[in-house]
Amino acid sequence: MNRIPVGMLGPVPDDLPTIETLDDLTRLVTQPPPGEELYVRWSQGPAVDVPGRCGGSSRDTLTGIALPGLSANPLAVEAWWGDRSPRLWAARRLYDYRHLHKPGVRPWVLAGVARGRGPDNEPLVRCLRPVAWIAGGALDEAEALVEAQPAEAWGPLARG
């Protein structure tokens, strides 16, 4: 995966690398670039979210209020996860929000800094740099892995 320099403040690249497999995402989750917090965001991509410069802002769909960052979800494995599979953790980070996958919307990874919480208590993140797209194959692998789990009540956070 070709790296974009940390602290990039120039134009957002159109040629982001792509994370093709769940194993690739798991490696990134378990071995993030030093000093960076990684997040996954579902959107049209960094060129739309942070045109020209990193940073970015989401908008609350109910009120129309501009939020102080991009709605995203952290990729770092939480301590409470213990010695469970980091691959399953990475899969769940994709699976739980797959209802956001709509035409023109896809997941991508960004390095960022949390600046607050959104209306669903999600982190609102200032994008420091876009890292990579996540390919459909990785999404398919995540779905298969999560759905193979024996838990009966496991499901996406889909809202009607």
Contacts in CASP RR format, 6 or more apart in sequence:
PFRMAT RR
TARGET T0000
AUTHOR 0000-0000-0000
METHOD contacts of the structure
MODEL  1
MNRIPVGMLGPVPDDLPTIETLDDLTRLVTQPPPGEELYVRWSQGPAVDV
PGRCGGSSRDTLTGIALPGLSANPLAVEAWWGDRSPRLWAARRLYDYRHL
HKPGVRPWVLAGVARGRGPDNEPLVRCLRPVAWIAGGALDEAEALVEAQP
AEAWGPLARG
1 17 0 8 1.000
1 19 0 8 1.000
1 24 0 8 1.000
1 132 0 8 1.000
2 17 0 8 1.000
3 33 0 8 1.000
4 13 0 8 1.000
4 16 0 8 1.000
4 129 0 8 1.000
4 130 0 8 1.000
4 131 0 8 1.000
5 129 0 8 1.000
6 33 0 8 1.000
6 36 0 8 1.000
6 111 0 8 1.000
6 128 0 8 1.000
6 129 0 8 1.000
7 54 0 8 1.000
7 128 0 8 1.000
7 129 0 8 1.000
8 54 0 8 1.000
8 128 0 8 1.000
8 129 0 8 1.000
9 53 0 8 1.000
9 54 0 8 1.000
10 52 0 8 1.000
10 53 0 8 1.000
10 54 0 8 1.000
11 52 0 8 1.000
11 53 0 8 1.000
12 46 0 8 1.000
12 47 0 8 1.000
12 50 0 8 1.000
12 51 0 8 1.000
12 52 0 8 1.000
12 53 0 8 1.000
12 54 0 8 1.000
12 130 0 8 1.000
13 130 0 8 1.000
14 47 0 8 1.000
16 46 0 8 1.000
16 108 0 8 1.000
16 130 0 8 1.000
16 131 0 8 1.000
16 132 0 8 1.000
16 133 0 8 1.000
17 131 0 8 1.000
17 132 0 8 1.000
17 133 0 8 1.000
18 132 0 8 1.000
18 133 0 8 1.000
18 134 0 8 1.000
18 135 0 8 1.000
19 25 0 8 1.000
19 28 0 8 1.000
19 109 0 8 1.000
19 132 0 8 1.000
19 133 0 8 1.000
19 134 0 8 1.000
19 135 0 8 1.000
19 138 0 8 1.000
20 135 0 8 1.000
20 137 0 8 1.000
20 138 0 8 1.000
21 135 0 8 1.000
21 137 0 8 1.000
21 138 0 8 1.000
21 141 0 8 1.000
22 87 0 8 1.000
22 90 0 8 1.000
22 91 0 8 1.000
22 138 0 8 1.000
22 141 0 8 1.000
22 142 0 8 1.000
22 145 0 8 1.000
23 87 0 8 1.000
24 138 0 8 1.000
25 75 0 8 1.000
25 90 0 8 1.000
25 94 0 8 1.000
25 109 0 8 1.000
25 134 0 8 1.000
25 138 0 8 1.000
26 86 0 8 1.000
26 87 0 8 1.000
26 89 0 8 1.000
26 90 0 8 1.000
28 38 0 8 1.000
28 75 0 8 1.000
28 109 0 8 1.000
28 131 0 8 1.000
28 132 0 8 1.000
29 38 0 8 1.000
29 75 0 8 1.000
29 76 0 8 1.000
29 77 0 8 1.000
29 86 0 8 1.000
29 89 0 8 1.000
29 90 0 8 1.000
29 93 0 8 1.000
30 77 0 8 1.000
30 86 0 8 1.000
32 38 0 8 1.000
32 75 0 8 1.000
32 76 0 8 1.000
33 111 0 8 1.000
36 111 0 8 1.000
36 112 0 8 1.000
36 128 0 8 1.000
37 74 0 8 1.000
37 76 0 8 1.000
37 111 0 8 1.000
37 112 0 8 1.000
37 113 0 8 1.000
37 114 0 8 1.000
38 74 0 8 1.000
38 75 0 8 1.000
38 76 0 8 1.000
38 109 0 8 1.000
38 110 0 8 1.000
38 111 0 8 1.000
38 112 0 8 1.000
38 131 0 8 1.000
39 72 0 8 1.000
39 73 0 8 1.000
39 74 0 8 1.000
39 75 0 8 1.000
39 109 0 8 1.000
39 110 0 8 1.000
39 111 0 8 1.000
39 112 0 8 1.000
39 123 0 8 1.000
39 125 0 8 1.000
40 72 0 8 1.000
40 73 0 8 1.000
40 75 0 8 1.000
40 93 0 8 1.000
40 94 0 8 1.000
40 97 0 8 1.000
40 107 0 8 1.000
40 108 0 8 1.000
40 109 0 8 1.000
40 134 0 8 1.000
41 49 0 8 1.000
41 70 0 8 1.000
41 71 0 8 1.000
41 72 0 8 1.000
41 73 0 8 1.000
41 107 0 8 1.000
41 108 0 8 1.000
41 109 0 8 1.000
41 110 0 8 1.000
41 125 0 8 1.000
42 97 0 8 1.000
42 100 0 8 1.000
42 101 0 8 1.000
42 105 0 8 1.000
42 106 0 8 1.000
42 107 0 8 1.000
43 49 0 8 1.000
43 70 0 8 1.000
43 105 0 8 1.000
43 106 0 8 1.000
43 108 0 8 1.000
44 104 0 8 1.000
44 105 0 8 1.000
44 106 0 8 1.000
45 106 0 8 1.000
45 108 0 8 1.000
45 130 0 8 1.000
46 54 0 8 1.000
46 108 0 8 1.000
46 110 0 8 1.000
46 127 0 8 1.000
46 130 0 8 1.000
49 56 0 8 1.000
49 70 0 8 1.000
49 127 0 8 1.000
50 56 0 8 1.000
50 70 0 8 1.000
50 127 0 8 1.000
50 130 0 8 1.000
54 126 0 8 1.000
54 127 0 8 1.000
54 128 0 8 1.000
54 129 0 8 1.000
54 130 0 8 1.000
55 69 0 8 1.000
55 70 0 8 1.000
55 126 0 8 1.000
55 127 0 8 1.000
55 128 0 8 1.000
56 69 0 8 1.000
56 70 0 8 1.000
56 126 0 8 1.000
56 127 0 8 1.000
57 66 0 8 1.000
57 67 0 8 1.000
57 68 0 8 1.000
57 69 0 8 1.000
57 70 0 8 1.000
58 66 0 8 1.000
58 67 0 8 1.000
58 69 0 8 1.000
58 70 0 8 1.000
58 71 0 8 1.000
58 118 0 8 1.000
58 124 0 8 1.000
59 65 0 8 1.000
59 66 0 8 1.000
59 67 0 8 1.000
60 67 0 8 1.000
60 118 0 8 1.000
60 119 0 8 1.000
62 119 0 8 1.000
67 118 0 8 1.000
67 124 0 8 1.000
68 115 0 8 1.000
68 116 0 8 1.000
68 124 0 8 1.000
68 126 0 8 1.000
69 115 0 8 1.000
69 116 0 8 1.000
69 124 0 8 1.000
69 125 0 8 1.000
69 126 0 8 1.000
70 110 0 8 1.000
70 124 0 8 1.000
70 125 0 8 1.000
70 126 0 8 1.000
70 127 0 8 1.000
71 118 0 8 1.000
71 120 0 8 1.000
71 122 0 8 1.000
71 123 0 8 1.000
71 124 0 8 1.000
71 125 0 8 1.000
72 110 0 8 1.000
72 122 0 8 1.000
72 123 0 8 1.000
72 124 0 8 1.000
72 125 0 8 1.000
73 93 0 8 1.000
73 96 0 8 1.000
73 97 0 8 1.000
73 122 0 8 1.000
73 123 0 8 1.000
74 114 0 8 1.000
74 123 0 8 1.000
75 90 0 8 1.000
75 93 0 8 1.000
75 109 0 8 1.000
77 86 0 8 1.000
77 89 0 8 1.000
81 89 0 8 1.000
87 145 0 8 1.000
88 145 0 8 1.000
88 146 0 8 1.000
88 149 0 8 1.000
90 142 0 8 1.000
91 141 0 8 1.000
91 142 0 8 1.000
91 143 0 8 1.000
91 145 0 8 1.000
91 146 0 8 1.000
92 142 0 8 1.000
92 146 0 8 1.000
94 107 0 8 1.000
94 134 0 8 1.000
94 138 0 8 1.000
94 139 0 8 1.000
94 142 0 8 1.000
94 143 0 8 1.000
95 142 0 8 1.000
95 143 0 8 1.000
95 146 0 8 1.000
95 155 0 8 1.000
95 156 0 8 1.000
96 155 0 8 1.000
96 156 0 8 1.000
96 157 0 8 1.000
97 107 0 8 1.000
97 156 0 8 1.000
97 157 0 8 1.000
98 139 0 8 1.000
98 142 0 8 1.000
98 143 0 8 1.000
98 156 0 8 1.000
99 156 0 8 1.000
99 157 0 8 1.000
99 158 0 8 1.000
99 159 0 8 1.000
101 107 0 8 1.000
101 139 0 8 1.000
106 133 0 8 1.000
106 134 0 8 1.000
106 136 0 8 1.000
107 133 0 8 1.000
107 134 0 8 1.000
107 139 0 8 1.000
108 130 0 8 1.000
108 131 0 8 1.000
108 132 0 8 1.000
108 133 0 8 1.000
108 134 0 8 1.000
109 130 0 8 1.000
109 131 0 8 1.000
109 132 0 8 1.000
109 133 0 8 1.000
109 134 0 8 1.000
110 125 0 8 1.000
110 127 0 8 1.000
110 128 0 8 1.000
110 129 0 8 1.000
110 130 0 8 1.000
110 131 0 8 1.000
111 127 0 8 1.000
111 128 0 8 1.000
111 129 0 8 1.000
111 131 0 8 1.000
112 125 0 8 1.000
112 126 0 8 1.000
112 127 0 8 1.000
112 128 0 8 1.000
112 129 0 8 1.000
113 125 0 8 1.000
113 126 0 8 1.000
113 128 0 8 1.000
114 123 0 8 1.000
114 124 0 8 1.000
114 125 0 8 1.000
115 124 0 8 1.000
115 125 0 8 1.000
115 126 0 8 1.000
116 123 0 8 1.000
116 124 0 8 1.000
117 123 0 8 1.000
117 124 0 8 1.000
118 124 0 8 1.000
146 154 0 8 1.000
146 155 0 8 1.000
END
